[in-house]
């Protein structure tokens, strides 16, 4: 295994600590990868729907909601206008 290290302090550390001992070096890398993985892992506990649910209260206008497309006479023209306005 070959590693190129640009930082002289890190290079001295690896030279001093491992002295060409590949097994010791690979164990060091694996331990630190596991630590880093544990630091980055997070746990999200599930929320209870009964405790966190709420009701939205709003007025419903039945006339307005009954037919939202009542102003459209020609579907082809309307869809063409929608496509053109989407690109602008």
Buried (B, 14 or more C-beta within 10 A) or exposed (E): EEEEEEEEEEEEEBEEEBEEEEEEBEEBEEEEEEEEEEEEEEEEEEEEEEEEEEEEEEEEEEEEEEEEEEEEEEEEEEEEEEEEEEEE
